[in-house]
């Protein structure tokens, strides 16, 4: 006997009002755009068209279809095992980020490539620069410590003419540095963003993955399932998310007049007190905490600046 059919809301109210993905996926339209997705679209136990979100290949093909259908990206691929980010949530970060400078300009969101953004840890997927450019026309510098990820991001850019001249990827050769040698003398960035490594170790990442998968399946899982992928520097780092953001804050002070808003995703609210303490020590002039939700997942953006913006 099938479980009772879930009644899904027509609009995902947790997402930003400007997000293109507030409505449920139209898999027929996505398959028409990207026929390679078709074999992975099936009826789920509730009688809805969907894909198996535990299948990394299905998740990657869904991303390719979304990028092509909504953003005009005809080529997008990532090496096996690299992070395959959920696009609605990534787009949400950018929409909320766009509200920061808009709040000081009568709600008008700044657009065009004169708005320069710095993406810390772009990754092989290059997702934030792609979405930010296609949504708002912003230009991007992305930083990356992994040469293979940098090479893949540059391949995506080179194979999509719409991105030509809009995105630059810089290799960070010192893993302990974040902004140093990435923000050059005389440069100014209106916005900086970062999706920091969530975990402090591979063991913590695996344990959390098993817990989430077990909760979703209703079964105990002994092997982690990283359906969205992710290599070591994408998922974990020494001290985890909180320590990484605290390092960002300390270093950002050195570039206070070269950036408008600094920001980072914060996955756990328990990390906020330590982050606020670091921001106070750094003498940030303004701090914003922006909550986001996608389904059952709650996260937030922490944003700060050091100088008043007109």
Buried (B, 14 or more C-beta within 10 A) or exposed (E): EEEEEEEEEEEBEBBBEBBBBBEBBEBEEBBEBBEEBBEBBEEEEEEBBBBBEEBBBBBBBBBBBBBBBBBEBEBBBBEEEBBBBBBBBBBBBBBBBBBBBEEEEEEEBBEEEEBBBBBBBBBBBBBBBBBBBBBBBBBBBBBBBBEEBBBBBBBBBEBBEEBEEBBEBBBBEEEEBBBEEBBEEEEEBBBBBBBBBBBBBEEBBBEBBBEBBBEEEEEEBEEBBBBBBBBEBBBBBEBBBBBBBBBBBEBBBEBBEBBBBBBBBBBEEEBBEEBBEBBEEBEBEBEBBBEBBBEEEEBBBBBBBBEEBE
